[in-house]
Amino acid sequence: MSTKKRDAILAALISADLADFTHAGDGLLSHLKGTGLCHSIYGTESYRKSPLSVFERDLVKELIGEKAERFVYYFGCHIKDSL
């Protein structure tokens, strides 16, 4: 995705006041900027390719914060049938 397109999407989300919507104990915009953008960083059951290893969790925590990283980690570990 180009930087221009990403910035346009982010501007649209900001103008929609997503920061006022609560999601996963945080504002939806914060969630999307952290967890959402990295939700498959460790791979998932259906997305086997993992850009980063779970051994790099500290790096992801530095990038998106501890709480968001925890959601990302659990998302990557869960089995769909368990939901």
VOLO-939483 format. One record per residue: residue in one letter; x negated, y, z negated of N, C-alpha, C in turn. Coordinates in pm, 1 decimal. Each point is the difference from the previous one (the first is absolute). Layout:
<loza type="A" n_east="X" n_north="Y" n_up="Z" ca_east="X" ca_north="Y" ca_up="Z" c_east="X" c_north="Y" c_up="Z"/>
...
***
This chain:
<loza type="M" n_east="-85.2" n_north="-116.9" n_up="0.0" ca_east="85.2" ca_north="116.9" ca_up="0.0" c_east="-89.6" c_north="122.9" c_up="0.0"/>
<loza type="S" n_east="34.1" n_north="95.3" n_up="80.9" ca_east="-80.4" ca_north="121.7" ca_up="6.2" c_east="23.0" c_north="86.3" c_up="-123.9"/>
<loza type="T" n_east="-98.2" n_north="83.4" n_up="-28.8" ca_east="12.3" ca_north="91.6" ca_up="-113.9" c_east="117.9" c_north="93.9" c_up="20.0"/>
<loza type="K" n_east="20.1" n_north="45.2" n_up="122.7" ca_east="111.1" ca_north="91.4" ca_up="29.9" c_east="134.3" c_north="-66.7" c_up="-29.8"/>
<loza type="K" n_east="14.3" n_north="-124.6" n_up="43.4" ca_east="125.0" ca_north="-71.7" ca_up="-25.4" c_east="19.0" c_north="-25.4" c_up="-148.6"/>
<loza type="R" n_east="-107.5" n_north="-42.0" n_up="-68.4" ca_east="9.0" ca_north="-23.8" ca_up="-144.4" c_east="41.4" c_north="127.0" c_up="-73.2"/>
<loza type="D" n_east="-59.6" n_north="113.7" n_up="38.2" ca_east="33.6" ca_north="126.7" ca_up="-64.3" c_east="144.9" c_north="40.0" c_up="26.2"/>
<loza type="A" n_east="49.3" n_north="-29.3" n_up="120.3" ca_east="139.0" ca_north="30.5" ca_up="32.9" c_east="95.4" c_north="-85.3" c_up="-83.9"/>
<loza type="I" n_east="-33.6" n_north="-126.7" n_up="-15.6" ca_east="83.5" ca_north="-89.2" ca_up="-81.8" c_east="-1.2" c_north="46.6" c_up="-144.8"/>
<loza type="L" n_east="-117.8" n_north="32.1" n_up="-50.3" ca_east="-10.9" ca_north="46.5" ca_up="-138.7" c_east="78.1" c_north="129.2" c_up="-20.5"/>
<loza type="A" n_east="-7.6" n_north="92.9" n_up="94.2" ca_east="75.2" ca_north="125.5" ca_up="-9.3" c_east="150.1" c_north="-26.5" c_up="-2.5"/>
<loza type="A" n_east="45.8" n_north="-94.7" n_up="80.9" ca_east="142.8" ca_north="-33.7" ca_up="1.9" c_east="43.2" c_north="-60.3" c_up="-133.1"/>
<loza type="L" n_east="-83.6" n_north="-85.5" n_up="-57.2" ca_east="33.1" ca_north="-59.9" ca_up="-129.3" c_east="3.4" c_north="104.8" c_up="-110.0"/>
<loza type="I" n_east="-94.2" n_north="92.8" n_up="3.5" ca_east="-2.3" ca_north="107.4" ca_up="-99.5" c_east="123.7" c_north="86.8" c_up="13.2"/>
<loza type="S" n_east="38.3" n_north="32.9" n_up="122.8" ca_east="117.0" ca_north="86.3" ca_up="20.0" c_east="129.3" c_north="-69.6" c_up="-40.1"/>
<loza type="A" n_east="-2.1" n_north="-132.7" n_up="-5.1" ca_east="118.0" ca_north="-75.4" ca_up="-42.6" c_east="8.7" c_north="-10.2" c_up="-151.8"/>
<loza type="D" n_east="-91.4" n_north="68.4" n_up="-69.6" ca_east="-2.1" ca_north="1.4" ca_up="-147.5" c_east="-11.0" c_north="-139.8" c_up="-60.2"/>
<loza type="L" n_east="-80.6" n_north="-85.1" n_up="61.7" ca_east="-15.2" ca_north="-135.8" ca_up="-52.0" c_east="-65.6" c_north="-3.7" c_up="-136.7"/>
<loza type="A" n_east="-68.9" n_north="106.0" n_up="-36.7" ca_east="-60.8" ca_north="4.0" ca_up="-132.9" c_east="107.0" c_north="-4.4" c_up="-108.9"/>
<loza type="D" n_east="123.2" n_north="41.6" n_up="36.3" ca_east="109.0" ca_north="1.1" ca_up="-97.3" c_east="67.1" c_north="-136.6" c_up="-15.7"/>
<loza type="F" n_east="-26.5" n_north="-91.9" n_up="91.0" ca_east="57.7" ca_north="-134.0" ca_up="-7.7" c_east="-91.4" c_north="-89.1" c_up="-82.2"/>
<loza type="T" n_east="56.5" n_north="-69.8" n_up="-95.8" ca_east="-78.6" ca_north="-89.8" ca_up="-83.0" c_east="-7.2" c_north="-137.1" c_up="65.5"/>
<loza type="H" n_east="-121.7" n_north="-54.6" n_up="0.5" ca_east="-20.2" ca_north="-134.1" ca_up="54.9" c_east="-115.8" c_north="-63.1" c_up="-74.9"/>
<loza type="A" n_east="23.0" n_north="-116.5" n_up="-54.8" ca_east="-103.8" ca_north="-73.6" ca_up="-73.5" c_east="-59.0" c_north="84.9" c_up="-112.2"/>
<loza type="G" n_east="85.5" n_north="78.4" n_up="-66.1" ca_east="-45.0" ca_north="79.2" ca_up="-114.3" c_east="-77.0" c_north="125.4" c_up="36.3"/>
<loza type="D" n_east="3.2" n_north="36.4" n_up="126.6" ca_east="-75.4" ca_north="116.7" ca_up="46.5" c_east="84.4" c_north="68.9" c_up="106.6"/>
<loza type="G" n_east="-44.6" n_north="114.4" n_up="48.8" ca_east="67.4" ca_north="62.7" ca_up="112.3" c_east="-22.7" c_north="-84.3" c_up="125.2"/>
<loza type="L" n_east="100.5" n_north="-8.6" n_up="85.5" ca_east="-10.5" ca_north="-81.6" ca_up="120.6" c_east="-116.1" c_north="45.0" c_up="88.1"/>
<loza type="L" n_east="-20.4" n_north="130.3" n_up="11.3" ca_east="-109.8" ca_north="48.7" ca_up="83.5" c_east="-134.5" c_north="-44.1" c_up="-56.1"/>
<loza type="S" n_east="-18.9" n_north="9.7" n_up="-129.3" ca_east="-124.6" ca_north="-46.5" ca_up="-60.8" c_east="-18.1" c_north="-149.2" c_up="23.3"/>
<loza type="H" n_east="109.4" n_north="-73.2" n_up="-11.8" ca_east="-4.8" ca_north="-144.7" ca_up="22.6" c_east="-42.9" c_north="-30.3" c_up="143.4"/>
<loza type="L" n_east="60.7" n_north="68.7" n_up="95.5" ca_east="-33.7" ca_north="-24.3" ca_up="139.8" c_east="-143.5" c_north="39.5" c_up="32.7"/>
<loza type="K" n_east="-45.1" n_north="108.6" n_up="-59.4" ca_east="-136.4" ca_north="45.4" ca_up="26.8" c_east="-102.4" c_north="-93.2" c_up="-62.4"/>
<loza type="G" n_east="35.3" n_north="-65.6" n_up="-106.7" ca_east="-92.5" ca_north="-91.5" ca_up="-65.4" c_east="30.1" c_north="-143.5" c_up="37.1"/>
<loza type="T" n_east="98.0" n_north="-55.6" n_up="-65.9" ca_east="34.4" ca_north="-139.7" ca_up="20.6" c_east="42.9" c_north="-28.1" c_up="142.8"/>
<loza type="G" n_east="87.6" n_north="83.2" n_up="52.6" ca_east="54.1" ca_north="-25.3" ca_up="133.1" c_east="-103.8" c_north="-10.9" c_up="108.5"/>
<loza type="L" n_east="-94.8" n_north="89.9" n_up="0.1" ca_east="-101.8" ca_north="-2.1" ca_up="104.1" c_east="-95.8" c_north="-116.7" c_up="-15.3"/>
<loza type="C" n_east="-11.0" n_north="-53.6" n_up="-117.7" ca_east="-95.9" ca_north="-107.9" ca_up="-26.1" c_east="68.4" c_north="-131.7" c_up="-36.6"/>
<loza type="H" n_east="129.4" n_north="-11.1" n_up="24.2" ca_east="74.5" ca_north="-113.1" ca_up="-55.5" c_east="-51.7" c_north="-136.7" c_up="43.4"/>
<loza type="S" n_east="-65.7" n_north="-10.7" n_up="113.7" ca_east="-51.9" ca_north="-130.3" ca_up="43.5" c_east="-152.5" c_north="-3.9" c_up="2.8"/>
<loza type="I" n_east="-63.5" n_north="84.5" n_up="-77.5" ca_east="-145.7" ca_north="13.0" ca_up="4.3" c_east="-70.5" c_north="-130.7" c_up="-36.8"/>
<loza type="Y" n_east="62.8" n_north="-82.1" n_up="-84.5" ca_east="-58.4" ca_north="-128.9" ca_up="-38.1" c_east="58.0" c_north="-115.0" c_up="81.8"/>
<loza type="G" n_east="84.3" n_north="31.0" n_up="97.0" ca_east="70.1" ca_north="-102.3" ca_up="75.4" c_east="125.7" c_north="-42.5" c_up="-74.9"/>
<loza type="T" n_east="86.2" n_north="-71.7" n_up="68.1" ca_east="122.6" ca_north="-50.3" ca_up="-61.8" c_east="24.4" c_north="-141.8" c_up="50.2"/>
<loza type="E" n_east="106.6" n_north="-58.2" n_up="-47.2" ca_east="37.1" ca_north="-134.2" ca_up="43.3" c_east="17.8" c_north="-4.8" c_up="152.3"/>
<loza type="S" n_east="60.9" n_north="103.2" n_up="57.2" ca_east="23.3" ca_north="0.0" ca_up="143.8" c_east="-105.6" c_north="78.2" c_up="78.4"/>
<loza type="Y" n_east="-80.4" n_north="79.2" n_up="-68.0" ca_east="-108.2" ca_north="75.3" ca_up="64.0" c_east="-130.8" c_north="-50.5" c_up="-59.7"/>
<loza type="R" n_east="-51.0" n_north="-105.7" n_up="55.0" ca_east="-115.0" ca_north="-70.5" ca_up="-57.9" c_east="-130.8" c_north="77.9" c_up="8.5"/>
<loza type="K" n_east="-9.2" n_north="92.2" n_up="93.9" ca_east="-122.2" ca_north="78.4" ca_up="14.2" c_east="-7.6" c_north="98.0" c_up="-116.5"/>
<loza type="S" n_east="-109.4" n_north="-1.3" n_up="-72.4" ca_east="-11.8" ca_north="93.3" ca_up="-112.0" c_east="-115.6" c_north="96.2" c_up="24.4"/>
<loza type="P" n_east="33.4" n_north="126.7" n_up="21.9" ca_east="-103.0" ca_north="100.4" ca_up="22.8" c_east="-99.6" c_north="10.6" c_up="-115.4"/>
<loza type="L" n_east="48.5" n_north="-17.6" n_up="-121.7" ca_east="-87.9" ca_north="1.9" ca_up="-116.9" c_east="26.4" c_north="-124.0" c_up="-83.8"/>
<loza type="S" n_east="-102.3" n_north="-43.8" n_up="-68.5" ca_east="10.0" ca_north="-114.7" ca_up="-88.9" c_east="52.3" c_north="45.9" c_up="-136.8"/>
<loza type="V" n_east="63.8" n_north="-91.1" n_up="-71.4" ca_east="44.0" ca_north="32.6" ca_up="-135.7" c_east="-119.6" c_north="29.8" c_up="-90.2"/>
<loza type="F" n_east="-119.2" n_north="-36.1" n_up="43.6" ca_east="-120.0" ca_north="33.3" ca_up="-75.9" c_east="-35.9" c_north="147.6" c_up="13.8"/>
<loza type="E" n_east="72.9" n_north="70.3" n_up="86.6" ca_east="-22.2" ca_north="144.0" ca_up="19.3" c_east="111.6" c_north="83.6" c_up="-61.9"/>
<loza type="R" n_east="66.6" n_north="-55.1" n_up="-99.1" ca_east="111.6" ca_north="69.2" ca_up="-63.7" c_east="-41.6" c_north="133.5" c_up="-60.5"/>
<loza type="D" n_east="-120.3" n_north="6.8" n_up="-55.7" ca_east="-44.8" ca_north="126.2" ca_up="-60.3" c_east="-6.8" c_north="111.6" c_up="103.4"/>
<loza type="L" n_east="-42.0" n_north="-31.8" n_up="120.7" ca_east="-5.0" ca_north="99.3" ca_up="106.6" c_east="140.2" c_north="49.4" c_up="33.2"/>
<loza type="V" n_east="94.5" n_north="-91.6" n_up="11.8" ca_east="137.5" ca_north="38.4" ca_up="31.2" c_east="58.8" c_north="82.8" c_up="-114.0"/>
<loza type="K" n_east="-31.3" n_north="-34.7" n_up="-124.6" ca_east="46.9" ca_north="77.8" ca_up="-115.1" c_east="-51.0" c_north="142.8" c_up="8.1"/>
<loza type="E" n_east="-125.6" n_north="16.7" n_up="39.4" ca_east="-56.4" ca_north="134.9" ca_up="14.9" c_east="73.3" c_north="78.4" c_up="107.8"/>
<loza type="L" n_east="40.9" n_north="-68.1" n_up="105.9" ca_east="64.4" ca_north="67.5" ca_up="112.6" c_east="144.7" c_north="37.4" c_up="-26.9"/>
<loza type="I" n_east="76.4" n_north="-91.2" n_up="-60.4" ca_east="144.2" ca_north="24.6" ca_up="-13.3" c_east="49.9" c_north="3.6" c_up="-143.5"/>
<loza type="G" n_east="-86.9" n_north="-27.8" n_up="-95.5" ca_east="39.8" ca_north="0.8" ca_up="-139.7" c_east="29.5" c_north="-140.1" c_up="-50.8"/>
<loza type="E" n_east="-14.0" n_north="-16.9" n_up="-131.3" ca_east="13.0" ca_north="-132.0" ca_up="-61.5" c_east="140.6" c_north="-58.2" c_up="14.1"/>
<loza type="K" n_east="101.5" n_north="83.7" n_up="-23.2" ca_east="138.5" ca_north="-47.7" ca_up="5.1" c_east="37.6" c_north="-44.1" c_up="142.3"/>
<loza type="A" n_east="-34.0" n_north="81.6" n_up="99.0" ca_east="30.8" ca_north="-34.1" ca_up="138.9" c_east="-75.2" c_north="-125.8" c_up="41.7"/>
<loza type="E" n_east="-124.7" n_north="-12.1" n_up="-42.1" ca_east="-78.3" ca_north="-118.6" ca_up="35.6" c_east="62.7" c_north="-125.6" c_up="-57.6"/>
<loza type="R" n_east="53.7" n_north="9.6" n_up="-120.0" ca_east="63.8" ca_north="-116.2" ca_up="-61.9" c_east="118.8" c_north="-46.6" c_up="84.2"/>
<loza type="F" n_east="81.6" n_north="94.3" n_up="48.6" ca_east="112.2" ca_north="-35.5" ca_up="87.6" c_east="-50.7" c_north="-66.1" c_up="128.4"/>
<loza type="V" n_east="-105.3" n_north="56.5" n_up="58.2" ca_east="-58.2" ca_north="-54.5" ca_up="122.5" c_east="-50.4" c_north="-142.7" c_up="-23.9"/>
<loza type="Y" n_east="-67.3" n_north="-19.3" n_up="-111.2" ca_east="-53.0" ca_north="-133.2" ca_up="-34.3" c_east="114.0" c_north="-101.3" c_up="-13.2"/>
<loza type="Y" n_east="103.6" n_north="35.1" n_up="-76.3" ca_east="112.3" ca_north="-91.8" ca_up="-19.0" c_east="73.0" c_north="-26.4" c_up="131.7"/>
<loza type="F" n_east="12.4" n_north="104.2" n_up="82.7" ca_east="65.9" ca_north="-17.3" ca_up="128.6" c_east="-75.3" c_north="-102.1" c_up="84.9"/>
<loza type="G" n_east="-131.9" n_north="7.2" n_up="-2.4" ca_east="-80.6" ca_north="-92.2" ca_up="76.9" c_east="3.3" c_north="-141.8" c_up="-54.2"/>
<loza type="C" n_east="21.8" n_north="-14.3" n_up="-129.8" ca_east="-2.0" ca_north="-132.2" ca_up="-64.3" c_east="134.0" c_north="-71.5" c_up="1.9"/>
<loza type="H" n_east="108.7" n_north="73.0" n_up="13.8" ca_east="131.6" ca_north="-63.1" ca_up="-15.6" c_east="31.7" c_north="-93.9" c_up="116.0"/>
<loza type="I" n_east="87.4" n_north="-93.6" n_up="-28.7" ca_east="51.7" ca_north="-92.3" ca_up="101.4" c_east="143.1" c_north="44.0" c_up="29.0"/>
<loza type="K" n_east="31.6" n_north="21.3" n_up="125.5" ca_east="131.0" ca_north="56.0" ca_up="35.8" c_east="116.9" c_north="-74.9" c_up="-62.4"/>
<loza type="D" n_east="-6.4" n_north="-130.9" n_up="-1.6" ca_east="110.5" ca_north="-78.6" ca_up="-56.6" c_east="19.2" c_north="26.2" c_up="-148.8"/>
<loza type="S" n_east="-100.1" n_north="56.6" n_up="-66.7" ca_east="11.3" ca_north="26.0" ca_up="-143.1" c_east="82.4" c_north="126.4" c_up="-27.8"/>
<loza type="L" n_east="25.9" n_north="77.3" n_up="103.6" ca_east="75.6" ca_north="124.6" ca_up="-21.2" c_east="144.4" c_north="-24.7" c_up="7.2"/>
***
